[in-house]
């Protein structure tokens, strides 16, 4: 499963019109979204980068005004992490990877008054992106890239979702377009005033169930912490591995 998930992430990045290659790395670049989680590199399977390969990668990130950063499963390319650490990169964290199949999905506790649907109008897409933007610590309105991601998920056969409670935007998220039946549940956020009310579980289950209805066989995700992991586990997601998030913060003098 780990190899399939990493292959999915790398292949999806290669399909993006804004990706670029540096040595044995594919860089997922999002020109309209500066969020670090939307911009990162993935090594080729079994890559053994040289010091120059890594220096070139750092230069490319800096030229694109992005934080030099990678996300990948260490077992996919075991030689990459030691090489990055030697070049001054710092581990941000090791996040569990979870996956769910149609047979594993469980129904969450109902939330009275909650409505979850796919955005259709410009206003709905903007509302969904706004929930994501503030949910991930952004200020002001959503970035163009956030709205574009939701639209691309829907248009590409994936899923986007806006949850409303009492007529107010309460949560948003989506599942990226499928590749070989696999998709990633990502960008899930719940507005501050609606947290701890079951919205996250209900929204996640709706997105996951809709993906299965559209032909996916597996949906995977990276939970943001232990509390979030428990929410996903309650609707049927299970750990399948661990992903490394690593970056180089300091710009050269």
C-alpha positions as MATLAB code, in Angstrom:
seq = 'XXXXXXXXXXXXXXXXXXXXXXXXXXXXXXXXXXXXXXXXXXXXXXXXXXXXXXXXXXXXXXXXXXXXXXXXXXXXXXXXXXXXXXXXXXXXXXXXXXXXXXXXXXXXXXXXXXXXXXXXXXXXXXXXXXXXXXXXXXXXXXXXXXXXXXXXXXXXXXXXXXXXXXXXXXXXXXXXXXXXXXXXXXXXXXXXXXXXXXXXXXXXXXXXXXXXXXXXXXXXXXXXXXXXXXXXXXXXXXXXXXXXXXXXXXXXX';
ca = [
       0.000    0.000    0.000;
       2.831    2.441    0.852;
       4.422    2.016   -2.571;
       1.053    2.490   -4.283;
       0.361    5.666   -2.308;
       3.782    7.154   -3.032;
       3.508    6.247   -6.705;
       0.126    7.970   -6.748;
       1.499   11.183   -5.183;
       4.476   11.337   -7.550;
       2.413   10.533  -10.642;
      -0.154   13.185   -9.759;
       2.614   15.758   -9.376;
       3.993   14.778  -12.785;
       0.561   15.379  -14.322;
       0.405   18.922  -12.968;
       1.131   21.548  -15.649;
       3.200   23.549  -13.146;
       5.500   20.782  -11.907;
       9.197   20.784  -12.719;
      12.074   18.343  -12.467;
      15.403   18.832  -10.715;
      17.779   15.863  -10.866;
      16.024   12.858   -9.276;
      13.216   15.010   -7.874;
       9.749   16.030   -9.059;
       8.615   19.345   -7.588;
       4.924   19.954   -7.057;
       4.696   23.701   -7.614;
       1.543   25.729   -7.040;
       1.996   29.226   -8.497;
      -1.218   30.586   -6.964;
      -0.819   29.144   -3.482;
       2.211   29.840   -1.293;
       1.189   27.433    1.491;
       4.153   25.152    2.125;
       1.951   22.045    2.087;
       1.007   22.839   -1.532;
       4.631   23.068   -2.693;
       7.132   20.250   -2.164;
       9.424   17.783   -3.893;
       9.147   14.007   -4.188;
      12.216   11.873   -4.944;
      12.236    9.222   -7.610;
      11.900    5.696   -6.278;
      15.291    4.510   -5.014;
      16.894    7.917   -5.668;
      20.455    8.466   -4.421;
      20.929   12.230   -4.811;
      24.331   13.847   -4.837;
      25.167   16.999   -2.884;
      24.913   18.904   -6.165;
      21.449   17.459   -6.848;
      20.257   18.796   -3.498;
      21.948   22.161   -4.012;
      20.220   22.469   -7.389;
      16.889   21.574   -5.776;
      17.323   24.274   -3.126;
      18.207   26.832   -5.777;
      15.114   25.956   -7.800;
      12.831   26.378   -4.783;
      14.410   29.738   -3.942;
      14.012   30.925   -7.539;
      10.313   30.050   -7.345;
      10.039   31.892   -4.003;
       9.145   28.745   -2.132;
      10.478   26.989    0.958;
      12.788   24.094   -0.020;
      10.723   21.186    1.207;
      10.031   17.495    0.571;
       7.263   15.078    1.484;
       7.770   11.363    0.898;
       7.711    7.920    2.454;
      11.303    7.138    3.535;
      11.087    3.506    2.419;
      10.438    4.756   -1.141;
      13.957    6.231   -1.342;
      16.022    5.355    1.765;
      19.142    7.274    0.710;
      17.361   10.643    0.418;
      16.782   11.529    4.077;
      20.460   11.130    5.128;
      21.535   13.225    2.141;
      19.066   15.992    3.027;
      20.127   16.031    6.680;
      23.752   16.310    5.591;
      22.758   19.351    3.502;
      21.218   21.104    6.516;
      17.563   20.139    6.153;
      15.477   19.750    9.304;
      12.772   17.168    9.896;
       9.412   18.917   10.406;
       7.748   15.717   11.483;
       6.907   12.151   10.656;
       3.212   11.929    9.938;
       1.224    8.722    9.852;
      -0.359    7.763    6.557;
      -3.868    6.309    6.781;
      -6.015    4.585    4.183;
      -9.604    3.409    3.855;
     -11.396    1.078    1.457;
     -15.081    0.864    0.736;
     -15.449   -2.206    2.948;
     -13.795   -0.406    5.877;
     -15.777    2.860    5.851;
     -17.964    3.387    8.929;
     -20.886    5.755    9.370;
     -20.180    8.716   11.652;
     -22.485   10.078   14.321;
     -25.169   12.268   12.671;
     -24.913   16.035   13.159;
     -28.318   17.688   13.322;
     -28.740   20.444   10.758;
     -25.533   19.608    8.872;
     -25.667   19.640    5.070;
     -22.736   18.481    2.943;
     -22.716   18.978   -0.819;
     -20.336   19.615   -3.674;
     -19.834   23.315   -4.461;
     -21.400   24.432   -7.723;
     -21.522   28.217   -7.816;
     -18.608   30.641   -7.581;
     -19.893   31.726   -4.173;
     -19.917   28.151   -2.886;
     -16.380   27.448   -4.113;
     -15.161   30.685   -2.532;
     -16.918   29.861    0.751;
     -15.333   26.403    0.822;
     -11.882   27.787    0.069;
     -12.337   30.473    2.741;
     -12.989   27.809    5.387;
      -9.828   26.000    4.302;
      -7.810   29.208    4.262;
      -8.648   30.237    7.820;
      -8.633   26.646    9.035;
      -4.992   26.304    8.051;
      -4.006   29.563    9.706;
      -4.399   31.988    6.804;
      -5.618   35.553    7.133;
      -7.910   37.517    4.844;
      -9.568   35.816    1.883;
      -8.600   32.538    0.217;
      -5.768   32.275   -2.297;
      -6.546   31.620   -5.948;
      -4.812   28.260   -5.611;
      -7.201   27.101   -2.910;
     -10.237   27.759   -5.094;
      -8.498   26.214   -8.102;
      -7.681   23.042   -6.148;
     -11.333   22.497   -5.238;
     -12.463   23.119   -8.822;
      -9.772   20.830  -10.231;
     -10.736   18.018   -7.876;
     -14.340   18.157   -9.036;
     -13.479   18.520  -12.714;
     -10.916   15.726  -12.637;
     -13.202   13.075  -11.206;
     -12.317   13.709   -7.579;
     -14.522   15.242   -4.903;
     -14.902   18.680   -3.340;
     -17.229   19.445   -0.460;
     -18.745   22.319    1.468;
     -20.460   21.600    4.779;
     -22.987   24.073    6.131;
     -24.621   24.107    9.537;
     -27.607   26.321   10.168;
     -26.927   27.874    6.763;
     -23.359   28.923    7.615;
     -20.127   27.493    6.093;
     -18.874   25.003    8.665;
     -16.312   22.846    6.870;
     -14.681   22.081    3.557;
     -12.359   19.583    1.951;
     -11.940   17.243   -0.946;
     -10.400   14.197   -2.513;
      -7.982   14.648   -5.368;
      -8.568   13.150   -8.810;
      -8.064    9.365   -8.873;
      -5.097    7.531  -10.293;
      -5.418    3.751  -10.621;
      -8.372    3.950   -8.220;
      -6.491    5.774   -5.465;
      -7.175    9.320   -4.231;
      -6.037   11.562   -1.389;
      -8.427   13.167    1.070;
      -6.899   16.585    1.690;
      -7.572   20.177    2.628;
     -10.184   19.196    5.193;
     -10.900   22.057    7.590;
     -13.641   22.943   10.054;
     -14.425   26.544   10.994;
     -13.483   27.437   14.580;
     -17.051   27.999   15.759;
     -18.142   24.536   14.562;
     -15.354   22.377   15.941;
     -15.920   19.508   18.380;
     -19.443   18.992   17.092;
     -18.823   16.034   14.778;
     -18.539   18.128   11.617;
     -15.055   16.843   10.741;
     -16.041   13.182   10.952;
     -19.273   13.701    9.013;
     -17.527   15.718    6.307;
     -14.656   13.225    5.981;
     -17.067   10.305    5.704;
     -19.136   12.112    3.061;
     -16.075   12.876    0.923;
     -14.754    9.328    1.300;
     -18.111    7.701    0.520;
     -18.595    9.930   -2.522;
     -15.130    8.959   -3.798;
     -16.041    5.282   -3.543;
     -19.306    5.943   -5.375;
     -17.232    7.485   -8.177;
     -15.090    4.386   -8.579;
     -12.189    4.832   -6.151;
     -11.057    1.684   -4.335;
      -8.780    3.398   -1.786;
      -8.647    6.848   -0.209;
      -5.616    7.846    1.831;
      -4.714   10.842    3.959;
      -2.192   12.357    6.341;
      -3.798   13.339    9.678;
      -2.672   16.584   11.279;
      -2.203   15.147   14.771;
      -3.326   12.466   17.244;
      -6.767   14.021   17.813;
      -7.417   14.191   14.087;
      -6.110   10.663   13.607;
      -8.701    9.408   16.091;
     -11.470   11.094   14.091;
     -10.404    9.320   10.914;
      -9.915    6.014   12.713;
     -13.510    6.241   13.956;
     -14.811    6.214   10.368;
     -12.605    3.342    9.198;
      -9.183    4.739    8.272;
      -6.178    2.693    9.381;
      -2.446    3.412    9.512;
      -0.453    2.033    6.604;
       2.891    3.782    7.066;
       4.693    7.016    7.825;
       5.556   10.050    5.708;
       8.550   12.314    6.218;
       8.110   16.103    6.035;
      11.478   17.838    5.815;
      12.578   21.360    4.870;
      15.437   23.870    4.750;
      14.366   27.053    6.476;
      17.413   29.273    6.464;
      18.189   31.149    3.254;
      21.842   31.343    2.279;
      23.716   34.395    3.513;
];
